[in-house]
Amino acid sequence: MQWDHLTSNEFARAVQQTGVCLLPTGVLEPHSDHMPLGTDCLISHRIACLAAEKEKAVVFPSFYFGQIYEARHFSGTVTLPPKLLLDLFLSTLDEIGRNGFRKIIIVNGHGGNESLLPFLTQACLAEDKSYQVYLPRFAHISEERRKKSKWGELMNRLDHAGEWEASLLLATHPDLVHLDRAPAKGGKALGRLQHLPSTRSAMGWYADHPEHYTGDARKASLKKGIAIRDGLVATLADYIAAVKADRVMHALAKEFAGRAKNVSGPRLPIEYVEDRKVDAALDAELRALLSSCFTGEANEVFRHQRFFNEMPAHRWLIRDDEGRLVAHLAVHDKSIGISSGRLRVGGIAEVCVAATHRGQGLVRQLLTLAHEWMASQGIGYSTLFGDSRVYSSSGYRNVKNPVRYLDPKTGKRQTQPLDNFLVKALTAAPWPKGAVDLRGPKF
């Protein structure tokens, strides 16, 4: 789906259906006499559109501005002042995000942008964003696909207006390629800065390729171009699918933003409470917070009790400046069964943050104090049931032990490996192998 081809209502539906926007980038620069100035943009936009047909996404119109200062000595080249260029890029990303996309993939068609776009993605950390930017490798075709193709070696040999790029444009816009006008000799690097040690400078490209041509377009063919095009499209479609499935990037961004805002430590005090000392007023606060955070049908239990399956022994709380409860973490002090006997572990449960205070790093602060407390009590492992992609940054990993637990609904015990059973070691001793028995329900 192309952004500029949709009506407003169609666009709104497309945002909901896909969640991903592709931003094709390139520049206006010479490609000798046999290819047009807009080659990079034409190719990146066509590849993006074809990939979006295979894995649904919305394609933004071609972004014709980029880093191409090294070609300003040619007619038709368009450059912008560096600050304006960066502002234009960032503002475009912000507008894509404002229109509802939380995931933006930059589909780059210009090698010169490879020095600009990584900085651009890092610059997005300068302030909180509602979206995340994904930048795949430039002109990347998976190794598996290259090995299967007759033209596999060529797929990995990028050039400028040479065999690779001319073949690709033949497959995307054949009417714009005029191989009869291609230079009689291939473009080779002149090496005019070889007298220096390895150096990055503004004159690097011009020193090697003052005529802005590399490779040999006379070797280009439509068959080669189709192979390159199809490889790029399939690889990008796979990448779009992976981005759609990603749940970690946004979680990490929230975690980072929270820590960046609190580099001097938590601004809100953390309170420890033994559950046996919870009074009626705090009980009501806990149930209200838990009910607001856990809204599924299975979590209706929090409307009338402050625990899910069994009461925890310890709680850590965070209140805002007005005294309202905004974050909570509970810990069970458990003795679980293992092959060699029993093992004392801490069981993290009911981790939640009010919607108004998410993205401030409060969960990490609560976990840190809970881990410190467990270690001080001689507890060697912290365990929880959750998403490893969310908790891996805090040191948790999934373990494959069969887990024996009580199913509260049936009253029967079950034993099976659980994908969401996570463990963080608080000691150097290795986590035991074999089945573990929770001696009760999951917490």
Summary of the structure (lengths in Angstrom):
residues: 443
radius of gyration: 28.3
end to end distance: 44.8
largest distance: 87.9
contacts: 1373
relative contact order: 0.09
helix: 42%
strand: 20%
